[in-house]
Amino acid sequence: MIYHLLYPLHKYWIGFNVFRYITFRTAYAILTALFLSFYLIPWFIRLFKEKHWGKTEKEYEPHSHNGKIGTPTMGGISILLSVFVTVLLWGNLNNGFTWTLFLTCVLFGLIGFVDDCIKIKQKKGKGLSIKTKFGLQIVSALIIGFILFEKLGLSTRLYVPFFKSFTPDIGSIYYLFFVLVVVGASNAVNLTDGLDGLAVGPLGISFGSYLLLAYLAGHIKLAQYLQIAYVPGVGEVAVFCGALLGACLGFLWYNAYPAEIFMGDVGSLSLGATLGTIAVMVKQECLLLLIGGLFVIEALSVIIQVSYFKLTKGKRVFKMSPLHHHFELKGWPEPKIIVRFWIVGIILALTALSTLKLR
Ligand code: 57M
């Protein structure tokens, strides 16, 4: 809205030109979302505490988590609200990518919201069944894919790091790939969200990295210089990433150990899916394996554990999966696991960004 209201005034005073710049609007999007979170989250914490919408008891989890019972969940609602208000203020609302990201947040946020509500209502609630959850996620991803590829004309070419001239157009197979990326990212973030700040920290790192990649992919000269895909209009995704980064930092303030609030499935499922969608939009979907490497490692630890458990009829590779539980059971204090996982996340993101100069 600020962009639409103030930029046209540059005809009267040149200073209003500043609202045209993605860099300027992104910087203010980060700050706006951050301060909105500082305002909204304490309000949500009070509301959820009054309503007793908090963590319920789980049958099978490390004893250290018993002290967390009652901690308000569904803080993801405040993250999404901060992002929405911020993008409405600083974004270019004529941009199709911006609205597609809104839709991604809403669809996956709704799935998570229903799941969270069921978990809170049932005493030792397990939430939606895995089948229903997956089904809803796949349908949502297909809707988003349809908009991206059919309505916005996003290319179905695959861009592989290190192979700049190898960009195969995989046509409708890209739909399958897209569903895999979005549903995979959504669930991987969900699995990672098991310790204070463990998911939101690396989410901030990932959105920060994609902020840069979106800006570069939307800038024809920079994209040509770096020999990455140029996607017209995708620069605006940097503003969305800025809002996500600011909202994640604001949430981390309250979710840092010892957490005053958890993001819930409404947060983890929607933010994970949004990360996957952004990766595809900016045509850096393969780099997601590195930028979101921590989520990949956590998801792989579950796949390895479950497969080995089934094959050997009861043996385990890790003390418990996802991986963070393994270190908890080894006796590492929670803050140590979290900070070390963040460090790994930063190293992976920097490695991913370094590939920009290696193509
Ligand atoms: C949700 N949710 C947290 C919170 C958060 C297939 C299987 C591997 C699935 C997996 C699973 O269900 N994972 C998804 C993980 C939960 O957090 C809530 O859920 C939201 C995210 N979805 O926002 O609302 C608990 O995590 C703790 N937490 C924090 N701080 C935070 O900032 O401390 C969360 C956020 C919270 C809180 O205690 O209540 C969760 O862990 O439940 N299942 C598992 O991860 C289970 N693993 C398992 O069974 N492994 C087996 C293999 C064979 C499948 C094995 O290794 O032997 C673990 N689930 C639980 N405890 N509850 C095991 C330990």
Residues whose N, C-alpha, C, O or C-beta is under 5 A from the ligand:
A	BS01	57M	K55 K58 Y60 E61 P62 H65 K68 T73 N190 L191 D193 G194 L195 D196 G197 N255 A259 I261 F262 M263 G264 D265 S268 V302 Q305 V306 F309 K319 M320 S321 P322
